[in-house]
Amino acid sequence: TDHQAIIGKIDGVIIALPHFLHFPIAMDFLEAGIHVLCEKPLAETSEQAEKMAKAASEKNVHLCVNNTRRMFPAFQSVKKIIDSGRIGKLISIRYTEGNSFAWPSATGFYVDPSVTDRGVLLDLGPHVLDTICWWLGGENPKVLSCQDDSFGGPESVMRLSAEMGGCRIDVLLNRLLELENTYVVTGEKGQITGKIFDWCNCTVETYNGEKEQVLTKTPAKTYPDFVIPVIDNFIEAIRGKADPLVPGREVISSISMIEEAYQIRKTFNLPWYAKINLPSLP
């Protein structure tokens, strides 16, 4: 579709295109003074994301992002518990997610090496790292290491470690098979645990013996149901009746983490691919 043809005829647009198209097309709309709700990742680099946020500010329009998982009641509970100081200063966050990749795509761009050399980290990472940065108050953790199974194309398995203010962050992402799909947030006074797709429940346990299952409710029945409040909010923001739930500027820290990780990525130690030097035959 020629998006230039509709500029000037609309107030807002939702961008749900392959990752590499988010920045150029969003910029066309933002610079024309049109509100944008962009699918994650907001952009492929922090520089692009900064330009998008700057353009939105200069044109006085909203730049929103579909970082759906901020809508999970359990994830909101985790943030409230952390912010309350109930588990004390954070020591570590461990996050493990793995599912067989089955998201529908008309072009297959997610796994096409002719389009990108970035895989699961650019796909799931914007959700996962945004969640972690959000829990940490919007801070930008320093990436320490990144290992994946790539030999030059999009990776399917990735392990990342980072650190911020004494809090160690370990993330494992896998889109080949089902993993435990859990998170563990550990502080000096206690720990929060939960299952990623158990949207309504998490457990907080303090080291003085207190244990509580935090239960919340949501009308959402399926994962896409969490997109509805994001879209509704976008419409209300355009009308001037609400602030964006996930402003574009708030996700730049997670985009920066992804960028750092790809800059230092290394291939996992895969001994079964190593060259074997067999003794010569007599």
Secondary structure, 3 states (H helix, E strand, C coil): CCHHHHCCCCCEEEECCCHHHHHHHHHHHHHCCCEEEEECCCCCCHHHHHHHHHHHHHHCCCEEEECHHHHCHHHHHHHHHHHHCCCCCEEEEEEEEECCCCCCCCCCHHHCCCCCCCCHHHHCHHHHHHHHHHHCCCCCCEEEEEEECCCCCCCCEEEEEEEECCEEEEEEEECCCCCCCEEEEEECCEEEEEECCCCCEEEEEECCCCEEEEECCCCCCCHHHHHHHHHHHHHHHHCCCCCCCCEHHHHHHHHHHHHHHHHCCEECCCHHHCCCCCCCCC
